[in-house]
Amino acid sequence: MSSNVASHLPVPLDMLKRVLDTVGIFDVGSAWHRAKRRAAARLLISAFQRGTCSEAALVTILMSQIEMLSPPFPCEDVDRWENEGGGVQPDLAAAPETVH
């Protein structure tokens, strides 16, 4: 039999979740985390369909490609957001207000 059986089988969802969690790509509610988790899942599904079926091997593949899974938006956008105050908590202790 020359056909690759793994290419026709779905990836077990529980295994996919364990591999993602092991690598540290957790299921967090932000759009950035969801996009990164989806990209990682696509990479794992592709590896599984090419015949890599062990969790340890999938973790290794994902770890080796982790830098490829960049955020879905340019870093300049994040920098601009932070520069405009998006990433800064106000320092409430610096200037106490008095209410009259």
MOPAC internal coordinates of N, CA, C and O (Angstrom, degrees):
PM7 1SCF
backbone

  N    0.0000 0     0.00 0     0.00 0    0    0    0
  C    1.4404 1     0.00 0     0.00 0    1    0    0
  C    1.5267 1   108.64 1     0.00 0    2    1    0
  O    1.2310 1   120.67 1   -63.00 1    3    2    1
  N    1.3149 1   116.32 1   117.00 1    3    2    1
  C    1.4488 1   119.30 1  -175.81 1    5    3    2
  C    1.5256 1   113.67 1   -98.65 1    6    5    3
  O    1.2310 1   119.84 1   170.24 1    7    6    5
  N    1.3072 1   117.91 1    -9.76 1    7    6    5
  C    1.4637 1   119.02 1  -178.94 1    9    7    6
  C    1.5230 1   110.58 1   -76.70 1   10    9    7
  O    1.2310 1   121.13 1   -30.74 1   11   10    9
  N    1.3028 1   115.44 1   149.26 1   11   10    9
  C    1.4574 1   121.48 1   179.37 1   13   11   10
  C    1.5226 1   108.43 1   -88.41 1   14   13   11
  O    1.2310 1   120.50 1   -73.02 1   15   14   13
  N    1.3294 1   116.65 1   106.98 1   15   14   13
  C    1.4543 1   122.04 1  -176.82 1   17   15   14
  C    1.5234 1   110.92 1   -63.61 1   18   17   15
  O    1.2310 1   119.77 1   143.92 1   19   18   17
  N    1.3404 1   118.05 1   -36.08 1   19   18   17
  C    1.4664 1   121.29 1  -177.51 1   21   19   18
  C    1.5214 1   111.91 1   -62.03 1   22   21   19
  O    1.2310 1   119.80 1   151.84 1   23   22   21
  N    1.3354 1   117.98 1   -28.16 1   23   22   21
  C    1.4653 1   119.58 1  -178.56 1   25   23   22
  C    1.5188 1   112.28 1   -69.00 1   26   25   23
  O    1.2310 1   120.03 1   164.13 1   27   26   25
  N    1.3252 1   117.55 1   -15.87 1   27   26   25
  C    1.4571 1   121.47 1  -178.89 1   29   27   26
  C    1.5219 1   112.45 1  -104.97 1   30   29   27
  O    1.2310 1   120.19 1   174.65 1   31   30   29
  N    1.3116 1   117.24 1    -5.35 1   31   30   29
  C    1.4607 1   120.46 1  -179.10 1   33   31   30
  C    1.5163 1   110.70 1   -96.85 1   34   33   31
  O    1.2310 1   120.42 1   -38.03 1   35   34   33
  N    1.3288 1   116.80 1   141.97 1   35   34   33
  C    1.4648 1   118.21 1   174.54 1   37   35   34
  C    1.5281 1   110.39 1   -72.73 1   38   37   35
  O    1.2310 1   121.13 1   -29.94 1   39   38   37
  N    1.3175 1   115.45 1   150.06 1   39   38   37
  C    1.4625 1   120.26 1   177.14 1   41   39   38
  C    1.5181 1   107.53 1   -73.20 1   42   41   39
  O    1.2310 1   119.68 1   -49.87 1   43   42   41
  N    1.3328 1   118.21 1   130.13 1   43   42   41
  C    1.4641 1   119.70 1   177.23 1   45   43   42
  C    1.5282 1   109.73 1   -60.34 1   46   45   43
  O    1.2310 1   120.61 1   -56.65 1   47   46   45
  N    1.3283 1   116.45 1   123.35 1   47   46   45
  C    1.4578 1   121.96 1  -174.79 1   49   47   46
  C    1.5205 1   112.54 1   -60.37 1   50   49   47
  O    1.2310 1   120.11 1   140.30 1   51   50   49
  N    1.3333 1   117.39 1   -39.70 1   51   50   49
  C    1.4659 1   119.69 1  -179.95 1   53   51   50
  C    1.5320 1   111.08 1   -64.75 1   54   53   51
  O    1.2310 1   120.31 1   143.46 1   55   54   53
  N    1.3374 1   117.01 1   -36.54 1   55   54   53
  C    1.4603 1   120.31 1   177.71 1   57   55   54
  C    1.5257 1   110.20 1   -68.04 1   58   57   55
  O    1.2310 1   120.40 1   137.71 1   59   58   57
  N    1.3184 1   116.83 1   -42.29 1   59   58   57
  C    1.4579 1   121.37 1   178.76 1   61   59   58
  C    1.5323 1   110.43 1   -59.32 1   62   61   59
  O    1.2310 1   120.23 1   134.83 1   63   62   61
  N    1.3187 1   117.16 1   -45.17 1   63   62   61
  C    1.4672 1   121.38 1   178.88 1   65   63   62
  C    1.5294 1   111.45 1   -63.16 1   66   65   63
  O    1.2310 1   120.28 1   137.73 1   67   66   65
  N    1.3348 1   117.06 1   -42.27 1   67   66   65
  C    1.4682 1   120.16 1   179.47 1   69   67   66
  C    1.5206 1   111.94 1   -62.93 1   70   69   67
  O    1.2310 1   120.57 1   137.90 1   71   70   69
  N    1.3316 1   116.52 1   -42.10 1   71   70   69
  C    1.4720 1   120.02 1   179.90 1   73   71   70
  C    1.5290 1   109.90 1   -64.36 1   74   73   71
  O    1.2310 1   120.09 1   133.88 1   75   74   73
  N    1.3196 1   117.43 1   -46.12 1   75   74   73
  C    1.4617 1   120.96 1   179.18 1   77   75   74
  C    1.5277 1   110.91 1   -60.50 1   78   77   75
  O    1.2310 1   120.18 1   135.98 1   79   78   77
  N    1.3153 1   117.26 1   -44.02 1   79   78   77
  C    1.4678 1   121.13 1   179.56 1   81   79   78
  C    1.5266 1   111.49 1   -66.87 1   82   81   79
  O    1.2310 1   120.32 1   141.27 1   83   82   81
  N    1.3223 1   116.99 1   -38.73 1   83   82   81
  C    1.4614 1   121.29 1   179.63 1   85   83   82
  C    1.5282 1   110.85 1   -61.38 1   86   85   83
  O    1.2310 1   120.64 1   140.72 1   87   86   85
  N    1.3180 1   116.38 1   -39.28 1   87   86   85
  C    1.4559 1   121.14 1  -179.32 1   89   87   86
  C    1.5264 1   111.07 1   -77.54 1   90   89   87
  O    1.2310 1   120.29 1   163.11 1   91   90   89
  N    1.3127 1   117.06 1   -16.89 1   91   90   89
  C    1.4652 1   120.47 1   178.29 1   93   91   90
  C    1.5156 1   113.98 1    99.46 1   94   93   91
  O    1.2310 1   120.29 1  -163.43 1   95   94   93
  N    1.3136 1   117.05 1    16.57 1   95   94   93
  C    1.4638 1   121.10 1   176.60 1   97   95   94
  C    1.5281 1   106.54 1  -100.16 1   98   97   95
  O    1.2310 1   121.80 1   -96.48 1   99   98   97
  N    1.3222 1   114.16 1    83.52 1   99   98   97
  C    1.4568 1   121.27 1  -172.75 1  101   99   98
  C    1.5208 1   111.41 1   -82.02 1  102  101   99
  O    1.2310 1   121.28 1   -18.70 1  103  102  101
  N    1.3173 1   115.16 1   161.30 1  103  102  101
  C    1.4574 1   122.44 1   179.63 1  105  103  102
  C    1.5224 1   108.87 1   -83.77 1  106  105  103
  O    1.2310 1   121.05 1   -94.53 1  107  106  105
  N    1.3440 1   115.60 1    85.47 1  107  106  105
  C    1.4558 1   122.78 1  -178.98 1  109  107  106
  C    1.5237 1   107.83 1  -106.36 1  110  109  107
  O    1.2310 1   120.13 1   -29.40 1  111  110  109
  N    1.3118 1   117.36 1   150.60 1  111  110  109
  C    1.4553 1   121.87 1  -172.23 1  113  111  110
  C    1.5180 1   117.47 1   -72.66 1  114  113  111
  O    1.2310 1   118.99 1   169.79 1  115  114  113
  N    1.3180 1   119.54 1   -10.21 1  115  114  113
  C    1.4673 1   119.06 1  -176.68 1  117  115  114
  C    1.5229 1   110.93 1   -73.84 1  118  117  115
  O    1.2310 1   120.96 1   -26.39 1  119  118  117
  N    1.3199 1   115.77 1   153.61 1  119  118  117
  C    1.4679 1   121.02 1  -179.94 1  121  119  118
  C    1.5243 1   111.16 1   -61.28 1  122  121  119
  O    1.2310 1   120.48 1   140.97 1  123  122  121
  N    1.3395 1   116.69 1   -39.03 1  123  122  121
  C    1.4578 1   120.59 1  -179.96 1  125  123  122
  C    1.5263 1   111.07 1   -61.93 1  126  125  123
  O    1.2310 1   120.21 1   134.25 1  127  126  125
  N    1.3384 1   117.20 1   -45.75 1  127  126  125
  C    1.4649 1   120.91 1   179.88 1  129  127  126
  C    1.5226 1   111.24 1   -65.54 1  130  129  127
  O    1.2310 1   120.30 1   138.59 1  131  130  129
  N    1.3262 1   117.03 1   -41.41 1  131  130  129
  C    1.4685 1   119.65 1   179.15 1  133  131  130
  C    1.5223 1   110.73 1   -62.37 1  134  133  131
  O    1.2310 1   120.12 1   137.51 1  135  134  133
  N    1.3333 1   117.37 1   -42.49 1  135  134  133
  C    1.4693 1   120.83 1   179.81 1  137  135  134
  C    1.5294 1   110.94 1   -64.74 1  138  137  135
  O    1.2310 1   120.72 1   138.14 1  139  138  137
  N    1.3221 1   116.24 1   -41.86 1  139  138  137
  C    1.4713 1   119.93 1   179.49 1  141  139  138
  C    1.5320 1   110.23 1   -65.82 1  142  141  139
  O    1.2310 1   120.19 1   138.68 1  143  142  141
  N    1.3231 1   117.24 1   -41.32 1  143  142  141
  C    1.4638 1   120.93 1   179.52 1  145  143  142
  C    1.5292 1   110.62 1   -65.67 1  146  145  143
  O    1.2310 1   120.02 1   140.01 1  147  146  145
  N    1.3397 1   117.57 1   -39.99 1  147  146  145
  C    1.4712 1   120.47 1   177.33 1  149  147  146
  C    1.5260 1   111.21 1   -63.05 1  150  149  147
  O    1.2310 1   120.44 1   135.43 1  151  150  149
  N    1.3311 1   116.76 1   -44.57 1  151  150  149
  C    1.4688 1   120.40 1   179.54 1  153  151  150
  C    1.5237 1   110.59 1   -62.10 1  154  153  151
  O    1.2310 1   120.32 1   138.58 1  155  154  153
  N    1.3202 1   116.99 1   -41.42 1  155  154  153
  C    1.4675 1   121.21 1   178.77 1  157  155  154
  C    1.5243 1   110.28 1   -66.25 1  158  157  155
  O    1.2310 1   120.28 1   139.47 1  159  158  157
  N    1.3176 1   117.07 1   -40.53 1  159  158  157
  C    1.4674 1   120.43 1   179.13 1  161  159  158
  C    1.5254 1   110.72 1   -63.13 1  162  161  159
  O    1.2310 1   120.56 1   139.39 1  163  162  161
  N    1.3400 1   116.54 1   -40.61 1  163  162  161
  C    1.4779 1   119.01 1   177.65 1  165  163  162
  C    1.5285 1   111.09 1   -61.60 1  166  165  163
  O    1.2310 1   120.61 1   138.21 1  167  166  165
  N    1.3265 1   116.44 1   -41.79 1  167  166  165
  C    1.4606 1   120.99 1   177.92 1  169  167  166
  C    1.5306 1   110.92 1   -61.07 1  170  169  167
  O    1.2310 1   120.66 1   135.72 1  171  170  169
  N    1.3284 1   116.34 1   -44.28 1  171  170  169
  C    1.4727 1   120.67 1  -179.83 1  173  171  170
  C    1.5183 1   111.85 1   -66.28 1  174  173  171
  O    1.2310 1   120.36 1   138.55 1  175  174  173
  N    1.3164 1   116.91 1   -41.45 1  175  174  173
  C    1.4707 1   120.14 1   179.27 1  177  175  174
  C    1.5283 1   109.91 1   -62.49 1  178  177  175
  O    1.2310 1   120.78 1   137.30 1  179  178  177
  N    1.3157 1   116.11 1   -42.70 1  179  178  177
  C    1.4695 1   120.16 1   178.00 1  181  179  178
  C    1.5320 1   111.11 1   -60.95 1  182  181  179
  O    1.2310 1   120.55 1   135.27 1  183  182  181
  N    1.3398 1   116.54 1   -44.73 1  183  182  181
  C    1.4725 1   120.43 1   178.88 1  185  183  182
  C    1.5276 1   110.66 1   -63.50 1  186  185  183
  O    1.2310 1   120.42 1   139.13 1  187  186  185
  N    1.3177 1   116.79 1   -40.87 1  187  186  185
  C    1.4643 1   121.44 1   179.28 1  189  187  186
  C    1.5290 1   110.00 1   -62.47 1  190  189  187
  O    1.2310 1   120.74 1   136.38 1  191  190  189
  N    1.3173 1   116.18 1   -43.62 1  191  190  189
  C    1.4643 1   120.21 1  -178.95 1  193  191  190
  C    1.5260 1   112.41 1   -69.23 1  194  193  191
  O    1.2310 1   120.21 1   158.00 1  195  194  193
  N    1.3287 1   117.21 1   -22.00 1  195  194  193
  C    1.4712 1   120.70 1   174.78 1  197  195  194
  C    1.5218 1   111.65 1   -83.80 1  198  197  195
  O    1.2310 1   120.08 1   177.39 1  199  198  197
  N    1.3369 1   117.45 1    -2.61 1  199  198  197
  C    1.4488 1   120.17 1   174.36 1  201  199  198
  C    1.5152 1   116.23 1   114.93 1  202  201  199
  O    1.2310 1   119.18 1   178.38 1  203  202  201
  N    1.3265 1   119.17 1    -1.62 1  203  202  201
  C    1.4618 1   121.71 1   177.45 1  205  203  202
  C    1.5221 1   107.75 1   -84.02 1  206  205  203
  O    1.2310 1   120.79 1   -72.22 1  207  206  205
  N    1.3336 1   116.10 1   107.78 1  207  206  205
  C    1.4637 1   119.42 1  -172.49 1  209  207  206
  C    1.5240 1   114.08 1  -115.82 1  210  209  207
  O    1.2310 1   119.10 1   174.08 1  211  210  209
  N    1.3304 1   119.32 1    -5.92 1  211  210  209
  C    1.4634 1   118.78 1   179.79 1  213  211  210
  C    1.5197 1   110.02 1   -90.79 1  214  213  211
  O    1.2310 1   120.75 1   -37.24 1  215  214  213
  N    1.3246 1   116.17 1   142.76 1  215  214  213
  C    1.4615 1   121.16 1   179.70 1  217  215  214
  C    1.5258 1   110.95 1   -59.58 1  218  217  215
  O    1.2310 1   120.26 1   137.60 1  219  218  217
  N    1.3137 1   117.10 1   -42.40 1  219  218  217
  C    1.4590 1   120.95 1  -178.70 1  221  219  218
  C    1.5292 1   110.99 1   -60.74 1  222  221  219
  O    1.2310 1   120.46 1   137.30 1  223  222  221
  N    1.3162 1   116.72 1   -42.70 1  223  222  221
  C    1.4691 1   120.47 1   179.27 1  225  223  222
  C    1.5246 1   110.85 1   -67.31 1  226  225  223
  O    1.2310 1   120.02 1   141.34 1  227  226  225
  N    1.3256 1   117.57 1   -38.66 1  227  226  225
  C    1.4611 1   120.83 1   178.52 1  229  227  226
  C    1.5325 1   111.01 1   -66.49 1  230  229  227
  O    1.2310 1   120.46 1   141.37 1  231  230  229
  N    1.3321 1   116.73 1   -38.63 1  231  230  229
  C    1.4695 1   120.57 1   176.34 1  233  231  230
  C    1.5300 1   109.22 1   -61.67 1  234  233  231
  O    1.2310 1   120.43 1   135.30 1  235  234  233
  N    1.3188 1   116.79 1   -44.70 1  235  234  233
  C    1.4641 1   121.24 1   179.95 1  237  235  234
  C    1.5233 1   111.11 1   -61.39 1  238  237  235
  O    1.2310 1   120.26 1   135.30 1  239  238  237
  N    1.3154 1   117.10 1   -44.70 1  239  238  237
  C    1.4674 1   121.05 1   179.06 1  241  239  238
  C    1.5194 1   110.21 1   -61.56 1  242  241  239
  O    1.2310 1   120.38 1   133.61 1  243  242  241
  N    1.3258 1   116.88 1   -46.39 1  243  242  241
  C    1.4600 1   120.10 1  -178.22 1  245  243  242
  C    1.5255 1   111.35 1   -65.32 1  246  245  243
  O    1.2310 1   120.26 1   139.02 1  247  246  245
  N    1.3255 1   117.10 1   -40.98 1  247  246  245
  C    1.4670 1   120.65 1   178.16 1  249  247  246
  C    1.5344 1   110.60 1   -61.70 1  250  249  247
  O    1.2310 1   120.35 1   142.74 1  251  250  249
  N    1.3207 1   116.93 1   -37.26 1  251  250  249
  C    1.4636 1   119.69 1  -178.76 1  253  251  250
  C    1.5249 1   112.09 1   -72.75 1  254  253  251
  O    1.2310 1   120.20 1   160.16 1  255  254  253
  N    1.3184 1   117.22 1   -19.84 1  255  254  253
  C    1.4628 1   121.31 1  -177.71 1  257  255  254
  C    1.5265 1   113.19 1  -110.01 1  258  257  255
  O    1.2310 1   119.82 1  -170.83 1  259  258  257
  N    1.3175 1   117.95 1     9.17 1  259  258  257
  C    1.4625 1   121.75 1  -172.09 1  261  259  258
  C    1.5272 1   112.21 1   -60.06 1  262  261  259
  O    1.2310 1   119.74 1   144.06 1  263  262  261
  N    1.3285 1   118.09 1   -35.94 1  263  262  261
  C    1.4589 1   120.99 1   179.62 1  265  263  262
  C    1.5295 1   111.72 1   -67.76 1  266  265  263
  O    1.2310 1   120.67 1   153.19 1  267  266  265
  N    1.3293 1   116.32 1   -26.81 1  267  266  265
  C    1.4586 1   120.46 1   178.94 1  269  267  266
  C    1.5250 1   111.03 1   -67.30 1  270  269  267
  O    1.2310 1   120.41 1   155.67 1  271  270  269
  N    1.3014 1   116.82 1   -24.33 1  271  270  269
  C    1.4624 1   121.58 1  -177.50 1  273  271  270
  C    1.5201 1   110.01 1   -85.77 1  274  273  271
  O    1.2310 1   121.02 1  -113.74 1  275  274  273
  N    1.3101 1   115.66 1    66.26 1  275  274  273
  C    1.4601 1   120.48 1  -177.21 1  277  275  274
  C    1.5239 1   109.76 1   -76.54 1  278  277  275
  O    1.2310 1   120.66 1   -15.81 1  279  278  277
  N    1.3330 1   116.35 1   164.19 1  279  278  277
  C    1.4553 1   119.20 1   179.29 1  281  279  278
  C    1.5271 1   111.05 1   -61.37 1  282  281  279
  O    1.2310 1   120.32 1   -25.81 1  283  282  281
  N    1.3338 1   117.00 1   154.19 1  283  282  281
  C    1.4612 1   120.13 1  -177.14 1  285  283  282
  C    1.5277 1   113.81 1   -75.62 1  286  285  283
  O    1.2310 1   119.88 1  -172.93 1  287  286  285
  N    1.3105 1   117.83 1     7.07 1  287  286  285
  C    1.4568 1   121.55 1   178.77 1  289  287  286
  C    1.5220 1   108.19 1  -138.17 1  290  289  287
  O    1.2310 1   120.06 1   -26.74 1  291  290  289
  N    1.3214 1   117.48 1   153.26 1  291  290  289
  C    1.4667 1   120.34 1  -178.06 1  293  291  290
  C    1.5246 1   112.09 1   -64.27 1  294  293  291
  O    1.2310 1   120.76 1   -32.15 1  295  294  293
  N    1.3187 1   116.15 1   147.85 1  295  294  293
  C    1.4611 1   121.61 1   178.90 1  297  295  294
  C    1.5245 1   111.36 1   -61.20 1  298  297  295
  O    1.2310 1   120.66 1   152.20 1  299  298  297
  N    1.3401 1   116.35 1   -27.80 1  299  298  297
  C    1.4611 1   119.20 1   178.50 1  301  299  298
  C    1.5218 1   110.77 1   -61.63 1  302  301  299
  O    1.2310 1   120.05 1   145.18 1  303  302  301
  N    1.3355 1   117.50 1   -34.82 1  303  302  301
  C    1.4626 1   120.78 1   177.94 1  305  303  302
  C    1.5203 1   110.82 1   -64.70 1  306  305  303
  O    1.2310 1   120.42 1   140.20 1  307  306  305
  N    1.3315 1   116.81 1   -39.80 1  307  306  305
  C    1.4567 1   120.76 1   178.30 1  309  307  306
  C    1.5236 1   109.71 1   -66.10 1  310  309  307
  O    1.2310 1   120.66 1   136.26 1  311  310  309
  N    1.3332 1   116.35 1   -43.74 1  311  310  309
  C    1.4658 1   120.36 1   178.54 1  313  311  310
  C    1.5218 1   110.83 1   -60.05 1  314  313  311
  O    1.2310 1   120.45 1   136.12 1  315  314  313
  N    1.3216 1   116.75 1   -43.88 1  315  314  313
  C    1.4636 1   120.21 1  -179.28 1  317  315  314
  C    1.5300 1   109.92 1   -64.63 1  318  317  315
  O    1.2310 1   120.23 1   137.71 1  319  318  317
  N    1.3184 1   117.16 1   -42.29 1  319  318  317
  C    1.4569 1   121.67 1   178.76 1  321  319  318
  C    1.5255 1   110.23 1   -59.17 1  322  321  319
  O    1.2310 1   120.41 1   134.34 1  323  322  321
  N    1.3459 1   116.81 1   -45.66 1  323  322  321
  C    1.4587 1   120.30 1   179.19 1  325  323  322
  C    1.5264 1   111.21 1   -66.39 1  326  325  323
  O    1.2310 1   119.97 1   140.83 1  327  326  325
  N    1.3309 1   117.66 1   -39.17 1  327  326  325
  C    1.4624 1   121.16 1   179.27 1  329  327  326
  C    1.5236 1   112.11 1   -65.46 1  330  329  327
  O    1.2310 1   120.67 1   152.08 1  331  330  329
  N    1.3208 1   116.33 1   -27.92 1  331  330  329
  C    1.4598 1   120.41 1   179.41 1  333  331  330
  C    1.5202 1   112.32 1   -88.74 1  334  333  331
  O    1.2310 1   120.59 1  -170.87 1  335  334  333
  N    1.3289 1   116.47 1     9.13 1  335  334  333
  C    1.4543 1   120.24 1   176.09 1  337  335  334
  C    1.5084 1   115.39 1    96.29 1  338  337  335
  O    1.2310 1   119.91 1  -175.17 1  339  338  337
  N    1.3155 1   117.77 1     4.83 1  339  338  337
  C    1.4577 1   120.56 1  -177.90 1  341  339  338
  C    1.5143 1   114.17 1   -69.72 1  342  341  339
  O    1.2310 1   120.12 1   153.97 1  343  342  341
  N    1.3161 1   117.37 1   -26.03 1  343  342  341
  C    1.4521 1   119.49 1  -176.84 1  345  343  342
  C    1.5072 1   113.52 1  -109.79 1  346  345  343
  O    1.2310 1   120.16 1  -167.85 1  347  346  345
  N    1.3240 1   117.30 1    12.15 1  347  346  345
  C    1.4604 1   120.05 1  -174.41 1  349  347  346
  C    1.5193 1   109.42 1  -114.78 1  350  349  347
  O    1.2310 1   120.91 1   -49.59 1  351  350  349
  N    1.3095 1   115.86 1   130.41 1  351  350  349
  C    1.4564 1   121.29 1   174.04 1  353  351  350
  C    1.5266 1   108.27 1   -85.07 1  354  353  351
  O    1.2310 1   119.70 1   -42.22 1  355  354  353
  N    1.3141 1   118.18 1   137.78 1  355  354  353
  C    1.4658 1   118.58 1   178.34 1  357  355  354
  C    1.5187 1   111.06 1   -65.93 1  358  357  355
  O    1.2310 1   120.92 1   -35.76 1  359  358  357
  N    1.3155 1   115.85 1   144.24 1  359  358  357
  C    1.4499 1   121.33 1   178.97 1  361  359  358
  C    1.5271 1   107.87 1   -89.13 1  362  361  359
  O    1.2310 1   121.14 1   -86.13 1  363  362  361
  N    1.3241 1   115.43 1    93.87 1  363  362  361
  C    1.4579 1   120.46 1  -175.70 1  365  363  362
  C    1.5190 1   112.57 1   -72.75 1  366  365  363
  O    1.2310 1   119.94 1   156.18 1  367  366  365
  N    1.3055 1   117.72 1   -23.82 1  367  366  365
  C    1.4625 1   120.58 1  -178.48 1  369  367  366
  C    1.5199 1   111.95 1   -78.75 1  370  369  367
  O    1.2310 1   119.59 1   160.66 1  371  370  369
  N    1.3217 1   118.39 1   -19.34 1  371  370  369
  C    1.4638 1   121.58 1  -175.03 1  373  371  370
  C    1.5261 1   112.40 1   -70.30 1  374  373  371
  O    1.2310 1   120.13 1   140.71 1  375  374  373
  N    1.3169 1   117.35 1   -39.29 1  375  374  373
  C    1.4626 1   120.23 1  -176.57 1  377  375  374
  C    1.5217 1   109.74 1  -135.22 1  378  377  375
  O    1.2310 1   119.49 1   -94.01 1  379  378  377
  N    1.3062 1   118.57 1    85.99 1  379  378  377
  C    1.4587 1   119.92 1  -179.77 1  381  379  378
  C    1.5221 1   111.11 1   -66.56 1  382  381  379
  O    1.2310 1   121.24 1   -42.89 1  383  382  381
  N    1.3142 1   115.23 1   137.11 1  383  382  381
  C    1.4561 1   120.62 1   178.86 1  385  383  382
  C    1.5280 1   109.62 1   -94.90 1  386  385  383
  O    1.2310 1   121.19 1   -33.13 1  387  386  385
  N    1.2855 1   115.32 1   146.87 1  387  386  385
  C    1.4621 1   119.91 1   173.02 1  389  387  386
  C    1.5216 1   107.53 1  -108.68 1  390  389  387
  O    1.2310 1   121.23 1   -47.24 1  391  390  389
  N    1.2780 1   115.26 1   132.76 1  391  390  389
  C    1.4570 1   120.93 1  -179.86 1  393  391  390
  C    1.5143 1   108.24 1   -98.45 1  394  393  391
  O    1.2310 1   120.45 1   -51.74 1  395  394  393
  N    1.3248 1   116.75 1   128.26 1  395  394  393
  C    1.4782 1   120.97 1  -179.45 1  397  395  394
  C    1.4861 1   110.20 1  -106.50 1  398  397  395
  O    1.2310 1   120.10 1   180.00 1  399  398  397

